[in-house]
Amino acid sequence: MEKIILSIILVLMALGVHGQEKKQTPLPPYAYATEEVSFTNAEDHAVLSGTLSYPFGYEKMEKNAVPVVLMISGSGLQNRDEELFGHKPFLVIADYLAKHGIASLRYDDRNFGKSTGNVMEATTETFMKDALAGIDFLKKSGQFGKIGVIGHSEGGSIAFMLASRKSVDFVVSLAGSSVRGDLVLLTQNKTLLSMSGIPDQVCTDYCNVLKEIFQAQLAKPDIANPKELVKELIEKTQAKLPPSLEQNLVMVIKLSNPWSRYFISYDPGKDIAKTHCPVMAINGSKDMQIDAKTNLEAIQTLLSANTQNLIKEYPGLNHLFQHSETGNPAEYANIEETIAPEVLEDVANWINQTSK
């Protein structure tokens, strides 16, 4: 069973995990060494399988001077490459970093690919503990210098969870959220409904009911009659919705699970405020899932002052950091670019500067 994010946009994404290889996808043989590794979440014994990529010329480098990053994927079970619609962004990032002196470890999410572990009761905190096991693995290897994390979307929130526990030396947040999960989903849904041509009042009505549903789910996880509850909440909010959107709200309730309930209640701002290591937090101006302005401003405000921090919005980039016409997720599959070259360059340069 996959982690379910209650947003129209991510339901669309989940329909196309695989696709044709994209031009940026690196193909073997690689110009650097890679190693298949695994590490274990000591709490529930889930085994996470991944790929450790060493930087080009690693054998000649001082081992305690080589930085390494753990990559943490976003919502939904994904393989180590964070593969979506034929794009493999984590493989592209790992390849670029290896060619610029930085090691990386990317891994299959629990119960996906070669990894094991139960996901039925898993929450964001569970996935954080998986990532923590990866950090411990890198520390115990004794092969690297500073150890950081690159987290995309929900992975960005997990990166700050790790940083607040002083587990890492630096954080790269790629479109990570800084506000509570229910607010993220309400914004996502309203934006995507509007982009789909739904009238503004209907968008507002839908989100008013959705907000009530989230509150009901937190108060009582097991809702016996989803259809009846939706009817009651529509009457309560005086919403006027077409049958298709009413049915969508019923599905929101039916698909509720421990992960989704944790997500809508979790406020990453608390962990961001406890983060004292250097942070690079970036978003695209056309990100329709995590609003760049709202989240970057909040991260900037919440973080402790640090001259090494870099907060940046990239014009024209979407949630996957592709150059995009509108930012609509419907474009993801048709864009040939996997990740903008300027983002790859900036991430590598920042990590190398921060790790000196």
C-alpha positions as CSV (number, residue, x, y, z in Angstrom):
1,M,0.0,0.0,0.0
2,E,1.3,3.4,-0.9
3,K,1.5,6.5,1.2
4,I,-1.6,8.4,0.2
5,I,-1.5,12.1,-0.1
6,L,-4.9,13.6,-0.3
7,S,-4.4,16.0,-3.2
8,I,-5.6,15.9,-6.7
9,I,-2.2,16.8,-8.0
10,L,-0.4,13.9,-6.4
11,V,-3.1,11.4,-7.4
12,L,-2.3,12.4,-11.0
13,M,1.4,12.0,-10.4
14,A,0.9,8.5,-9.0
15,L,-0.7,7.4,-12.3
16,G,2.6,7.6,-14.2
17,V,5.6,6.4,-12.2
18,H,7.4,4.9,-15.2
19,G,8.0,6.1,-18.7
20,Q,10.6,6.6,-21.5
21,E,14.1,7.4,-20.5
22,K,14.9,11.1,-20.6
23,K,18.0,12.8,-22.1
24,Q,19.5,13.8,-18.7
25,T,19.4,10.2,-17.4
26,P,23.0,9.0,-17.1
27,L,23.8,5.5,-18.5
28,P,26.5,3.1,-17.4
29,P,29.4,2.7,-17.4
30,Y,29.7,5.6,-15.1
31,A,32.9,7.6,-14.7
32,Y,32.9,6.9,-10.9
33,A,32.5,4.0,-8.6
34,T,29.1,2.9,-7.2
35,E,28.3,0.3,-4.6
36,E,25.1,-1.6,-3.7
37,V,24.5,-1.2,0.1
38,S,21.8,-1.8,2.7
39,F,21.1,-0.5,6.2
40,T,18.5,-1.3,8.8
41,N,16.0,0.7,10.8
42,A,16.7,-0.7,14.2
43,E,13.2,0.1,15.5
44,D,11.3,-2.2,13.2
45,H,14.1,-4.0,11.3
46,A,13.1,-2.7,7.9
47,V,16.0,-3.1,5.5
48,L,16.6,-0.2,3.1
49,S,18.6,-1.0,-0.1
50,G,20.4,1.6,-2.0
51,T,23.3,2.8,-4.1
52,L,26.3,4.6,-2.7
53,S,28.0,6.7,-5.4
54,Y,31.6,7.8,-4.8
55,P,33.0,10.9,-6.4
56,F,35.2,10.7,-9.4
57,G,38.8,10.2,-8.2
58,Y,37.7,9.2,-4.7
59,E,40.6,6.7,-4.3
60,K,43.0,9.6,-4.4
61,M,41.0,11.9,-2.0
62,E,41.4,12.4,1.7
63,K,38.5,10.4,3.0
64,N,37.6,12.8,5.9
65,A,37.4,15.6,3.4
66,V,34.8,14.1,1.0
67,P,31.2,15.3,1.7
68,V,28.3,12.9,1.4
69,V,24.6,13.4,1.1
70,L,21.7,11.1,1.9
71,M,18.8,11.6,-0.6
72,I,15.2,11.5,0.8
73,S,12.3,11.3,-1.7
74,G,8.9,13.0,-1.5
75,S,5.4,11.6,-0.9
76,G,4.5,8.2,-2.3
77,L,6.6,5.1,-2.4
78,Q,9.4,5.5,-4.9
79,N,12.6,3.8,-5.9
80,R,16.1,5.1,-5.2
81,D,16.1,7.3,-8.3
82,E,12.8,9.0,-7.2
83,E,11.5,7.8,-10.6
84,L,8.5,9.5,-12.1
85,F,7.2,9.6,-15.7
86,G,10.6,8.3,-16.9
87,H,12.5,11.0,-15.0
88,K,15.1,9.9,-12.5
89,P,16.0,13.1,-10.6
90,F,17.9,11.4,-7.8
91,L,20.1,9.5,-10.3
92,V,20.7,12.7,-12.2
93,I,21.7,14.5,-9.0
94,A,23.9,11.7,-7.8
95,D,25.7,11.6,-11.1
96,Y,26.3,15.3,-11.1
97,L,27.5,15.4,-7.5
98,A,29.9,12.4,-8.1
99,K,31.5,14.4,-11.0
100,H,31.9,17.4,-8.6
101,G,33.6,15.7,-5.6
102,I,30.5,14.7,-3.6
103,A,29.4,11.2,-2.6
104,S,25.7,10.3,-2.2
105,L,23.5,7.5,-0.9
106,R,20.0,7.1,-2.4
107,Y,17.7,4.2,-1.5
108,D,14.4,2.6,-2.3
109,D,11.6,3.6,0.1
110,R,10.5,0.9,2.5
111,N,8.5,-1.9,1.0
112,F,9.4,-0.7,-2.5
113,G,12.1,-1.9,-4.9
114,K,14.6,-4.0,-3.0
115,S,13.7,-2.5,0.4
116,T,11.6,-4.2,3.1
117,G,9.4,-2.9,5.8
118,N,5.8,-2.4,6.7
119,V,4.0,0.7,5.3
120,M,0.5,0.1,6.5
121,E,1.1,1.9,9.7
122,A,4.0,4.1,8.5
123,T,4.0,7.9,8.9
124,T,6.4,10.6,8.0
125,E,8.2,9.9,11.3
126,T,8.7,6.3,10.3
127,F,10.3,7.5,7.0
128,M,12.5,9.9,9.1
129,K,13.8,6.9,11.1
130,D,14.6,5.1,7.9
131,A,16.6,8.1,6.8
132,L,18.3,8.3,10.2
133,A,19.4,4.7,9.8
134,G,21.0,5.8,6.5
135,I,22.8,8.6,8.3
136,D,24.1,6.2,10.9
137,F,25.3,3.9,8.2
138,L,27.3,6.7,6.6
139,K,28.8,7.8,9.9
140,K,29.8,4.3,10.9
141,S,31.5,3.7,7.5
142,G,34.2,6.2,8.4
143,Q,34.7,7.0,4.7
144,F,33.4,10.6,4.6
145,G,33.7,14.0,6.0
146,K,30.6,16.1,6.5
147,I,27.3,14.3,6.1
148,G,24.2,16.1,4.9
149,V,20.8,15.4,3.4
150,I,19.0,16.4,0.2
151,G,15.3,16.1,0.7
152,H,12.6,16.7,-2.0
153,S,9.1,17.8,-1.0
154,E,8.1,15.7,2.0
155,G,11.8,14.6,2.0
156,G,12.6,18.3,2.7
157,S,10.5,18.1,5.9
158,I,12.2,14.9,6.9
159,A,15.6,16.6,6.3
160,F,14.6,19.3,8.9
161,M,13.4,16.6,11.3
162,L,16.9,15.1,11.1
163,A,18.6,18.5,11.4
164,S,16.5,19.5,14.5
165,R,17.9,16.3,16.1
166,K,21.5,17.5,15.2
167,S,21.9,14.3,13.1
168,V,23.4,16.0,10.0
169,D,25.9,18.7,9.1
170,F,23.9,20.5,6.4
171,V,20.5,20.4,4.7
172,V,19.4,20.9,1.1
173,S,15.6,21.3,0.9
174,L,14.2,20.9,-2.6
175,A,10.7,22.3,-2.5
176,G,10.3,21.4,1.2
177,S,7.3,22.6,3.1
178,S,7.4,25.0,6.1
179,V,3.6,25.0,6.9
180,R,1.3,22.4,8.4
181,G,0.2,19.6,6.1
182,D,-3.5,20.4,6.0
183,L,-2.7,23.9,4.8
184,V,-0.4,22.5,2.2
185,L,-3.2,20.2,0.9
186,L,-5.8,22.9,1.0
187,T,-3.6,25.3,-1.1
188,Q,-2.7,22.5,-3.5
189,N,-6.3,21.5,-4.1
190,K,-7.5,25.1,-4.6
191,T,-4.7,25.9,-7.0
192,L,-5.2,22.8,-9.1
193,L,-9.0,23.0,-9.2
194,S,-8.6,26.6,-10.4
195,M,-6.1,25.7,-13.0
196,S,-8.6,23.0,-14.2
197,G,-11.1,25.7,-15.0
198,I,-13.3,25.2,-11.9
199,P,-15.1,28.4,-10.9
200,D,-13.6,30.3,-7.9
201,Q,-16.6,29.8,-5.7
202,V,-16.7,26.1,-6.3
203,C,-13.0,25.9,-5.4
204,T,-13.6,27.8,-2.2
205,D,-16.6,25.6,-1.3
206,Y,-14.7,22.4,-2.0
207,C,-11.8,23.5,0.2
208,N,-14.1,24.6,3.0
209,V,-15.6,21.1,3.1
210,L,-12.1,19.5,2.8
211,K,-10.9,21.6,5.8
212,E,-13.8,20.2,7.8
213,I,-13.0,16.7,6.8
214,F,-9.4,17.1,7.9
215,Q,-10.6,18.2,11.4
216,A,-13.0,15.3,11.5
217,Q,-10.3,12.8,10.7
218,L,-8.0,14.1,13.4
219,A,-10.8,14.0,15.9
220,K,-12.0,10.5,14.9
221,P,-9.7,8.4,12.6
222,D,-12.3,5.8,11.8
223,I,-15.3,7.4,10.1
224,A,-18.0,4.8,9.6
225,N,-20.0,6.5,6.8
226,P,-17.9,8.8,4.6
227,K,-20.7,9.6,2.2
228,E,-23.0,10.7,5.1
229,L,-20.3,12.8,6.6
230,V,-19.6,14.6,3.3
231,K,-23.3,15.3,3.0
232,E,-23.5,16.8,6.5
233,L,-20.4,18.9,5.9
234,I,-21.7,20.2,2.6
235,E,-24.9,21.3,4.4
236,K,-22.9,22.8,7.3
237,T,-20.7,24.9,5.0
238,Q,-23.5,25.6,2.5
239,A,-21.2,24.4,-0.3
240,K,-22.5,23.9,-3.8
241,L,-20.5,21.1,-5.5
242,P,-20.9,19.0,-8.6
243,P,-21.3,15.2,-7.9
244,S,-17.8,14.5,-9.1
245,L,-16.2,16.7,-6.4
246,E,-18.6,15.3,-3.8
247,Q,-17.3,11.8,-4.7
248,N,-13.7,13.0,-4.5
249,L,-14.3,14.1,-0.9
250,V,-15.8,10.7,-0.1
251,M,-12.6,9.1,-1.5
252,V,-10.5,11.5,0.7
253,I,-12.1,9.9,3.8
254,K,-11.9,6.3,2.5
255,L,-8.2,6.6,1.7
256,S,-7.3,8.0,5.1
257,N,-4.5,6.1,6.8
258,P,-1.9,6.7,9.6
259,W,0.4,8.5,7.1
260,S,-2.2,10.9,5.8
261,R,-3.5,11.7,9.3
262,Y,0.1,12.4,10.5
263,F,0.8,14.5,7.4
264,I,-2.2,16.9,7.9
265,S,-1.3,17.5,11.6
266,Y,2.5,17.8,11.2
267,D,4.0,21.3,11.4
268,P,7.5,21.3,9.9
269,G,8.0,24.9,11.2
270,K,8.9,23.5,14.7
271,D,11.7,21.4,13.4
272,I,13.0,24.2,11.1
273,A,13.2,26.5,14.1
274,K,15.4,24.0,15.8
275,T,17.7,23.6,12.9
276,H,21.1,25.3,13.4
277,C,23.3,23.7,10.7
278,P,23.7,25.4,7.2
279,V,20.6,25.2,5.0
280,M,20.0,25.6,1.3
281,A,16.3,25.9,0.7
282,I,15.1,26.3,-2.9
283,N,11.8,26.4,-4.8
284,G,10.6,27.1,-8.3
285,S,8.4,30.1,-8.9
286,K,5.9,27.8,-10.8
287,D,5.7,25.1,-8.1
288,M,2.0,24.4,-7.8
289,Q,2.4,22.0,-4.9
290,I,4.6,23.9,-2.5
291,D,4.2,27.7,-2.9
292,A,7.6,29.2,-3.3
293,K,7.0,32.6,-1.8
294,T,5.0,31.4,1.2
295,N,7.4,28.6,2.2
296,L,10.7,30.2,1.5
297,E,9.8,33.3,3.5
298,A,8.7,31.1,6.4
299,I,11.9,29.1,6.3
300,Q,14.0,32.3,6.2
301,T,12.1,33.6,9.2
302,L,12.3,30.4,11.2
303,L,15.9,29.5,10.6
304,S,18.7,30.7,13.0
305,A,21.0,33.3,11.4
306,N,23.8,31.6,9.5
307,T,25.9,33.2,6.8
308,Q,26.1,29.9,5.0
309,N,22.3,29.7,4.5
310,L,21.0,30.0,1.0
311,I,17.3,30.7,0.4
312,K,16.5,31.0,-3.3
313,E,13.5,31.0,-5.7
314,Y,14.2,29.9,-9.3
315,P,12.1,31.6,-11.9
316,G,10.1,29.4,-14.3
317,L,10.7,26.1,-12.5
318,N,8.0,23.7,-11.3
319,H,7.9,21.3,-8.3
320,L,10.3,18.9,-9.9
321,F,12.7,21.9,-10.8
322,Q,12.0,21.6,-14.5
323,H,11.6,24.6,-16.7
324,S,7.8,24.7,-17.2
325,E,5.1,26.6,-19.0
326,T,2.6,26.7,-16.2
327,G,3.8,24.4,-13.4
328,N,0.8,22.1,-13.8
329,P,1.7,18.5,-12.9
330,A,0.1,17.5,-16.2
331,E,3.2,18.8,-17.9
332,Y,5.7,16.7,-15.9
333,A,5.7,13.7,-18.2
334,N,6.0,15.8,-21.4
335,I,9.0,17.9,-20.3
336,E,12.2,16.4,-21.6
337,E,14.3,18.1,-18.9
338,T,14.6,16.2,-15.6
339,I,16.1,18.9,-13.5
340,A,17.4,22.4,-14.4
341,P,21.2,22.6,-14.9
342,E,21.4,25.8,-12.8
343,V,19.9,23.9,-9.9
344,L,22.4,21.1,-10.2
345,E,25.3,23.6,-10.4
346,D,24.1,25.6,-7.4
347,V,23.5,22.5,-5.2
348,A,27.0,21.1,-5.9
349,N,28.7,24.4,-5.4
350,W,26.9,25.1,-2.2
351,I,27.7,21.7,-0.7
352,N,31.3,22.0,-1.6
353,Q,31.6,25.5,-0.1
354,T,29.7,24.5,3.0
355,S,31.8,21.3,3.5
356,K,35.2,23.1,3.6
